Amino acid sequence: MSPETLPPAPAAVVSGRPRIAALDVLRGFALCGILLANVKPIAHMLHTESATRPVVTAGQGDAWLGLFVDQRFFPIFSVLFGIGFSLLLSSAEHRAARPRLLLLRRLLVLLAIGLAHMFLLWRGDILTIYAVVGLLVLLPSTWLPRPAVAGLAAVLVVVPPILGSNGVTLVPGLFLLGSALTRYGVIDRIERSARVPAVLVLVFAAGAVPATWLQADDRTSWFALAGLLTAGAYVCALLLLLRTPLRPVLQGVFVPLGRMALSNYLSATILVLVAARLIGGSPDGWSEGTVPLIAAAILVPQWLVSTLWLRRHRQGPLEWLWRWATWAQRQPLRRSGSPSPPTSAGER
C-alpha cells in the first residue's frame, strides 16, 4: 500500500488548548511527500493491467523516490493522526457528554470517505485503513492507561521492521505512538526545546544512513526501518528549523496545505489522474523529472487555493463537513459569520 488540516496567525483557543503551529507545518510537509510517493501508483489506475496493484515501487530512473520519499512520509502522517485523535478526545471530554461516541462517529465518517475514494478513484486509498485501524486499535486504546498505550506502541512500531514488514503493518503502532506522545504531554511541549530534537535528529540520521544504504541492496528487508528512521530525522530537522528565522517561511508554505490536508489529499487524486491522462503512456516510462513536476503542478495551486480559502473560512470544505458530522451539528465555516471560537489543535 502506498500511503499515507492561512498564513501565520495567532493561535486559536478552544477549551483552553491553543492551536499548535508545528503540527500544521508537519502535516503540510508530510502531505507534500505523500503526494510525491503516490503520483505513480495513482497514475497506474489508468492502466487496466495494473489497476488493482496497490504498490508501485521506484524504478531505475527515479530511485531517489525509494531512498528519500517512499515510506518516509506516511509514518509522519500516521503519528499526526494519533496525535489529532487524542487532542480531539481531550477537547471532547470538556464539551460532550459521550466523547467516545463522538470519536466513533468521526472514524465511521472517515471510513465512508475512504471507501468512496477507494472505489471511485484509487484503490490505494489509505483513509479506509486509517478508519479501520482507528476503530479497532486507537478508539479502544482510550480506555487503557498511558503506560500500556506507550508499551503497545513500542512493540507495534519495532516488531514489523524486524520481521521485514512495512506499509500498513506499521499504522497501529504509529497511531498509538502519536496518542502516547499526546497523553504524556510531549506535544504540548513540542516547541519549547531545541535540545531534544537536535539530539534526536543526529540519532535518527545515524541510523537512517546505514539503513537506507542496506535498503538500496535489499529493499524488502530494510524498507520499513529506513523509512521510520528517515521520517524521524525529517520531523526533528523541521522542528529545529521552526526555531530559526525560517519559521515564517515554513509556516507560510506548509500551514495552508496542512490545515486543509483532507481536502488536498482527495483532490490530489483527481488532479494526478488528469495529469497522467494528459501526459499519456505508462508511468513506468516517464522521465525522472516527471513525478516532481506533476507534484509541483498540483501543490502550487493547492497552496494558493488553501491560502485564499483560509483567509475567509475556519477550515477546508471537507474538513468542515467532517467536523459537522463528528459533532452532529452544523459548525460555523466563514470567519465573519458566527462568534463561536475557531477549531483547536485537535479538531481537524
C-alpha positions in Angstrom: 0.0 0.0 0.0 1.4 3.3 -1.0 0.2 5.6 1.8 -0.5 7.6 4.0 -6.0 20.4 8.3 -3.6 30.6 6.3 -0.7 32.2 6.8 0.8 32.6 10.3 -1.9 33.9 12.7 -2.4 34.0 16.5 -3.2 30.5 17.9 -6.9 29.8 18.2 -8.1 28.5 21.6 -10.8 26.1 22.4 -11.3 24.6 25.8 -8.0 26.3 26.9 -5.9 24.5 24.3 -4.0 26.6 21.7 -3.5 25.5 18.2 -0.1 24.0 17.7 1.5 25.6 14.7 4.2 22.9 14.4 1.6 20.2 13.9 0.1 22.1 10.9 3.6 22.6 9.5 4.5 18.9 9.9 1.1 17.9 8.4 1.6 20.1 5.3 5.2 18.8 4.9 4.0 15.2 5.1 1.2 15.9 2.6 3.8 17.0 0.1 5.9 13.9 0.5 2.8 11.6 0.3 1.8 13.2 -3.0 5.3 12.5 -4.4 5.1 8.9 -3.3 1.6 8.5 -4.7 1.8 10.1 -8.1 2.9 6.9 -10.0 0.6 4.5 -8.1 -2.4 6.8 -8.8 -1.4 7.2 -12.4 -1.3 3.4 -12.8 -5.0 3.3 -12.2 -5.4 4.4 -15.8 -3.9 1.1 -17.0 -6.2 -1.9 -16.6 -3.3 -4.3 -16.3 -2.1 -2.5 -13.1 -5.4 -1.1 -11.8 -5.5 -3.5 -8.9 -1.9 -3.2 -8.0 -1.6 -1.3 -4.7 2.1 -0.6 -4.7 4.3 0.8 -7.4 8.0 0.9 -6.4 10.5 3.4 -7.7 12.2 2.4 -11.0 15.8 2.8 -12.0 15.3 6.3 -13.2 13.7 7.6 -10.1 15.4 5.5 -7.4 15.7 8.7 -5.3 12.0 8.3 -4.6 12.7 4.9 -2.9 15.6 6.4 -0.9 14.1 9.7 0.2 10.3 9.6 -0.3 8.7 6.1 -0.3 7.7 5.0 3.2 9.3 8.3 4.6 6.2 10.5 4.9 3.2 8.2 5.7 4.8 7.4 9.2 4.7 11.2 9.9 1.1 11.5 8.8 0.2 8.4 10.8 1.7 9.7 14.0 -0.1 13.0 13.4 -3.4 11.2 13.1 -2.9 9.6 16.5 -1.9 13.0 17.9 -5.0 14.7 16.5 -7.3 11.9 17.7 -6.1 12.2 21.3 -6.2 16.0 21.2 -9.8 15.8 19.9 -10.7 13.4 22.8 -9.2 15.9 25.3 -11.4 18.6 23.7 -14.5 16.5 23.5 -14.2 15.4 27.2 -14.9 19.1 28.1 -17.6 19.7 25.5 -19.6 16.4 25.1 -21.4 14.1 27.4 -20.2 11.0 25.5 -16.8 11.9 23.9 -16.0 8.4 22.6 -19.3 8.3 20.7 -18.2 11.5 19.0 -14.9 9.8 18.1 -16.7 6.7 16.9 -18.8 8.9 14.6 -15.7 10.6 13.3 -14.0 7.4 12.4 -17.1 6.0 10.7 -17.4 9.1 8.6 -13.7 8.8 7.6 -14.4 5.2 6.7 -17.2 6.3 4.4 -15.0 8.9 2.8 -12.2 6.4 2.3 -14.4 3.8 0.7 -15.8 6.3 -1.7 -12.2 7.4 -2.6 -11.1 3.8 -3.0 -13.9 2.6 -5.2 -14.5 5.8 -7.2 -10.9 7.0 -7.8 -7.9 5.0 -6.4 -7.6 1.5 -4.9 -4.5 2.6 -2.9 -6.5 4.8 -0.6 -5.1 5.0 3.0 -8.1 6.6 4.7 -10.0 3.4 4.8 -7.1 1.7 6.6 -6.8 4.7 9.0 -10.5 4.4 9.8 -10.5 0.7 10.4 -7.3 0.8 12.5 -8.7 3.7 14.4 -11.9 1.7 15.2 -10.0 -1.5 16.1 -6.9 -0.1 17.9 -7.0 3.7 18.5 -10.5 4.0 19.9 -10.2 1.0 22.3 -6.8 2.3 23.5 -8.6 5.4 25.0 -9.7 3.1 27.9 -6.1 1.9 28.6 -3.7 3.7 30.9 -1.0 5.7 29.1 1.9 3.3 30.1 0.0 0.5 28.4 -0.5 2.6 25.3 3.2 3.6 25.2 4.2 -0.1 25.6 1.9 -1.3 22.9 3.2 1.5 20.6 6.8 0.5 21.1 6.1 -3.2 20.3 3.9 -2.5 17.3 6.5 0.0 15.8 9.6 -2.1 16.5 8.3 -5.6 15.5 7.2 -5.0 11.9 10.6 -3.8 10.7 12.3 -6.7 12.5 10.0 -9.1 10.6 10.7 -7.2 7.3 7.1 -5.9 7.1 6.3 -2.3 6.0 3.4 -0.1 5.0 0.1 -0.7 6.7 1.5 -3.1 9.3 3.1 0.0 11.0 -0.1 2.0 11.2 -1.4 0.7 14.5 1.9 1.3 16.3 2.3 4.8 14.8 -1.3 5.7 15.8 -0.6 4.6 19.4 2.8 6.4 19.3 1.0 9.7 18.5 -1.5 9.0 21.2 1.1 8.3 23.8 3.1 11.4 22.9 -0.1 13.4 23.4 -1.1 11.8 26.7 2.4 12.2 28.2 2.3 15.9 27.3 5.1 15.8 24.8 3.0 17.5 22.1 2.2 20.4 24.4 6.0 20.9 24.8 6.9 20.2 21.2 8.2 23.7 20.5 9.7 24.5 23.9 13.1 22.9 23.5 15.7 22.7 20.7 18.0 20.3 22.6 15.8 17.2 22.3 15.1 17.5 18.5 18.8 18.4 18.0 19.9 15.2 19.7 17.2 13.1 18.1 18.0 14.3 14.6 21.5 13.0 15.0 20.4 9.7 16.4 17.8 9.2 13.6 20.2 10.3 10.9 22.9 8.0 12.2 20.5 5.1 11.9 18.9 6.2 8.7 22.1 6.4 6.6 23.2 2.7 7.0 19.6 1.5 6.9 19.0 3.4 3.6 22.3 2.0 2.2 21.2 -1.5 3.1 17.7 -0.8 1.6 19.4 0.0 -1.7 20.8 -3.5 -1.8 17.8 -5.3 -0.2 14.7 -3.1 -0.5 12.2 -5.5 1.0 14.0 -6.2 4.3 15.2 -2.7 5.2 12.4 -0.5 3.7 10.4 -0.1 6.9 13.4 0.6 9.2 15.0 3.0 6.8 11.6 4.8 6.3 10.9 5.1 10.0 14.4 6.5 10.8 14.4 8.9 7.9 10.9 10.1 8.9 12.1 10.7 12.4 15.1 12.7 11.1 12.8 14.8 8.8 10.5 15.6 11.8 13.3 16.6 14.1 15.1 18.7 11.4 11.8 20.5 10.7 11.2 21.2 14.4 14.7 22.7 14.6 14.2 24.9 11.5 11.0 26.2 13.1 13.2 27.7 15.8 15.2 29.7 13.2 14.4 32.8 11.1 13.0 30.3 8.5 9.9 29.8 10.7 7.7 32.4 8.9 8.6 30.8 5.6 7.9 27.3 6.7 4.6 28.3 8.2 3.6 30.2 5.1 4.4 27.3 2.8 3.2 24.3 4.8 0.4 25.5 7.2 -2.2 26.2 4.5 -1.6 22.7 3.0 -1.6 21.1 6.4 -4.8 22.8 7.6 -6.6 21.5 4.5 -4.9 18.1 4.4 -8.1 16.1 3.8 -9.3 18.3 1.0 -5.9 18.5 -0.6 -5.3 14.7 -0.3 -8.5 13.8 -2.0 -8.4 16.5 -4.7 -4.8 15.4 -5.5 -6.0 12.0 -6.7 -8.3 13.7 -9.3 -5.5 16.1 -10.4 -2.9 13.3 -10.7 -5.4 11.2 -12.9 -6.0 14.3 -15.1 -2.2 14.9 -15.4 -1.5 11.3 -16.2 -4.2 11.3 -18.9 -2.7 14.4 -20.5 0.9 13.1 -20.4 -0.2 9.7 -21.7 1.8 6.4 -21.8 2.7 4.2 -18.9 4.0 5.9 -15.8 6.9 3.4 -15.8 8.1 5.1 -19.0 8.1 8.6 -17.6 11.3 10.6 -17.3 13.0 11.1 -14.0 11.6 14.6 -13.6 8.0 13.9 -14.4 6.9 12.9 -10.9 8.2 16.0 -9.1 6.8 18.2 -11.9 3.4 16.7 -11.6 3.6 17.1 -7.8 4.6 20.7 -8.1 1.9 21.4 -10.6 -0.6 20.2 -8.1 0.8 21.5 -4.8 1.3 25.1 -6.0 -2.4 25.6 -7.0 -3.5 23.7 -3.8 -1.3 26.0 -1.7 -2.8 29.1 -3.4 -6.4 27.9 -3.0 -5.8 26.8 0.6 -4.3 30.2 1.5 -7.1 32.2 -0.1 -9.8 29.9 1.3 -8.5 30.0 4.9 -8.4 33.8 4.9 -12.2 33.8 4.9 -13.0 30.3 6.3 -12.2 28.5 9.5 -11.5 25.1 7.8 -11.2 23.5 4.4 -14.6 22.4 2.9 -14.1 18.7 3.6 -12.6 19.3 7.0 -15.7 21.4 7.8 -18.1 18.7 6.6 -16.1 16.1 8.6 -16.3 18.3 11.7 -20.0 18.8 11.2 -20.6 15.0 11.0 -18.3 14.5 14.0 -20.2 16.9 16.3 -23.6 16.1 14.8 -24.4 19.8 14.4 -23.5 22.4 11.8 -20.4 24.3 12.6 -19.6 27.9 11.6 -17.5 28.0 8.4 -16.9 31.6 7.5 -14.7 33.6 9.8 -17.0 36.6 9.7 -20.1 34.6 10.4 -20.5 33.2 13.9 -18.8 34.4 17.1 -18.1 30.8 18.0 -14.4 30.1 18.6 -12.3 28.6 15.8 -11.1 25.0 15.8 -8.5 23.8 18.2 -5.4 21.8 17.6 -7.3 18.5 17.8 -10.3 19.4 15.6 -9.1 18.8 12.1 
